[in-house]
Amino acid sequence: MNPMNTASHPQQRQFNPYTENGGTILAIAGLDFSVIAGDTRQSEGYNIQTRYAPKVFRLTDRAVLAVNGFAADGNMFVKKVKQRLEWYRHAHAKDMPLHAIARLIQTMLYARRFFPYYVYNILGGIEDDGSGAVYSFDPVGSYERETCRAAGAAQSLVQPFLDNQIYFKNQQPALGTSHPAHLPLPQVLRLVIDSFTGATERHIEVGDGLEMFVVLAKGHDLAGLEGIAGLQEMSTKSDGERIFVIRRELKKD
């Protein structure tokens, strides 16, 4: 082909800085606790890049952030959020409240709206009044407080399950009874494990390992956590809110 004739034909060059790295995250808020969970598989297409890439990160003793989407953007965003929280801690000698962290994340995401962080964030933890809270974000900062939310590759599988089991959609209570406003911690943990077990069976981008972070309000006893294998405390002090992480194996095929 004559290289002099190529100018007469339309040509296009594209560069896409983003990629999708799979995985799934979810969070559920209880009366005085929150559970935030994510799997550990990082993939691109049909290739598994690593079987242990954490998607859930402790921010403070009362706040945990789960990120999913483009792994490089997610890791950088978590790093920047932790940096801002450390500046706040040095300036005010206390940790930032959960609702303020949610607004901080919204501001940081919206500031990058023209070249956004390609990540879906879910923030879970304990508010100042001791109630469990979950905030979900889109990549450009739109957010809302919810009782439960899933995001990631298996969102279409997990969210309808949570809608049914947490919000009791398409369920009728028994005659003379009503659905509970909040589920107890042991039942929430079982729902989280069931959600990821089912997602792993049906989605190739979910699997390998499961990390569940449990944030308990101040004064909450450890009922429901006794005897759980793989339980590890991540709190910095024992007289306030407490954070625990539970790790489980998922299918690796």
N, C-alpha and C positions, 0 to 999 in steps of 0.2 A: 504493500500500500504506500502510495506517495505521501510522505509526511506533510507536503505543502498543501494537500487537499483537506487535511483534518480541520482546518479553521472554518471550513464551510459547513461543518456538521455541528449541531448543538452538543456541547459536552457539559458534564456536571461533576463536581467534586463534592463529596460529603464527608463530614467528620462528626461522629456522635460521641460525646464525652461520657455518656451514661451507659450502664448495662444493668441488667436485672440479676440479682444474686440469690433469688429464691428465699426459702424459709418463711416462717409464720410466727407472729406474736399475738398475744391476747392479754387482757387485764379484766379483772372482776373486782368490784368494790362491795364490801360487806358493811355491816353496821359500824364496826370499829376495827376493821382490817381491810387490807387490799392484797390481792394476789396478781402478780405480773409474771408472765411466762413467755418463753420462746424456745424454739428448737436450735440446734447448733450446727446444722448443715449449711455450708456455703457452696453454691453451685453456679454454673453458667451454661445454660443449655442442658446437654446430657452429660456434662463433665462435673464431677464433684471436686471442688478446689481444696476443701478441707472439711473434716468431719467435726472439728471443734472451732467454731467462730461464734463467740457469745453475742447475743443480740439484746441482752438485758443487763443494765448497769445501775449500780447503787450511786445515787447522787448525794443524799444526806441520810440521816437515820430515819427520816420520814418520807423520803421520795425516791422512787425508782423509775428509770426511763428505759423503755424498750424501743428499738429502732429497727426498721426493716426496709429493704429496697436495694439501693446501690451501696454496697458494703463500705467502699472507700469514703463516700460522703457521710455515711452513718458514723463511722469511727471518728472522722474529723469533727462532725457536729457534736458528738458526745464530749470530745476533748475540749471544744470551745465552751460548751455549757458548764462543764466542771470548772474551767478557768474563771468564768464569770461568777460562779457560786463561791469560789475561793476568795475572789476580790471582795464580794459582799461580806463573807465571814470575817475578813481582816478589818473591814470598815465598820462593821456593826457588832462584832463580837457575838454573833448568833447565826444560826442557819436561816436561810430564806424560807418563808412559808410556802406551802405547796401551791396555793393559788397564784402567788407571785412568781414561782418558777414557771407555771403554765403561761403567764403573760410574758415572761422573759423569753421563753421558747417561741411564742407567737411573734414577738418583735424580731428575734434573730432570723426566723424563717422568712418573714415578710420583707426584711431588709435585703434578702437575696432573691427576691421574686423574679428578677429578670434573668438570672442564671441560678436557679434554685438548687438547694440540696435535694437530691432525688431520694428522699427518705420519708416514710410514714412513721410518725412518732406516737407512742402511747405513754402517758405519764400516769403513774399510780402512786398512792401513798395515803397519808393521814393529814386531814385539815386541822386547823387550830382548835376547832370544837371537838376533835377526837373522832370525827366520822371518816369512813373510808371514801376515797374519791378517785375517779378515773377521768383523765382528759385525753381526748384523741385529736390528732392534728393531721392536716393534709400538707403536702410539700411546701405550700406558700403561706402557711400560718393560720388558716381558718381552723378554729378549734371549738370544742364544746365539752361540757362535763356530762358524763354518762355513767351508767351502772356497769356496763360491760361493753367491750369492743374487741374485735379481732382485725388483724391486718396482715397483708402478705400474700404469698402464693395460694394458700388454702383458705383465704378469707371467705370465699363463696361456699366452702364446705363447713367452716366452723361457725360463722356468724348466725346462720339459721338455727343451728343447734343451740347456741347461747340464747337466741331470741326465745326459743321454746322453753329452755330450762331455767333461765334467769328472769325473763320478762313474762313467761307463761303464755306466749302467743299461741293461739290455736289450742288452748287447753281450757276446759270448763271445770271449775272447782266442784267438789262434791256438794250435794244439797246441804245448805245450812252452814257451809264453811267458806273461807276465802283463801286466796293464795297468800303466802307469807311475803312481807315486804323485803326481808333479807334472809338469805340462806346461811346456815352455820358454816364455819370454816372447814370442818371435815368434808362436808358435802361439796363445797366449792372446789377443794383440792381434787376430789374424785372426778368432778366435771372437767377440770383442766386436763387431767391425765387422759380421760376418755376422749376429749377433743383432739389431743395430739395423737393418740393411738389411732383414731379413725382417719385423721388427716394423713398420717404416715402410710396407711394402707392404700389410700386413694390418690396420693400426689407424690410424684417422684422427687420434688424439690424440698420435701419435708422429711426429716428423720435424723438418725444417728444419736442424738442426745436431747434431753429436755431439762431446762433450768427453770425452776419456779421460785420466785422471790415472794416472801410473805412479810408484809409490813403490819405490825400490831400497834394499836394505840397504847398510850401510857396507861399502865394499870391492867392491861389485858393479860389474863393468865395464859398458860401454854396449853390449855385444853384443846385437843385436836391435833397437837404436834408431838405428843408423847410417843416414844417408841418408833418414830418414823426413821427409816434407814436413810443415811446420807444427809441428815439435817445438819446444817452448819450456821452458826450465828455470825452476822457481819456488823452488828451494832458496835458503836464506839463507846457507849455508856449504857448502863443497865437500869438507870432510874428514869428513862424517858421512853420514847418510841423505840421499838426493837425490830430488827430486820433479820430474817432467816432465809437461807437458800436451800432448796431441795433439788437434788439431781437424780435423774432417772435415765435409763437406757431406752432408746427407741430402735426400731428396725434399721438395719444398715444396708439393705439392698435397694 
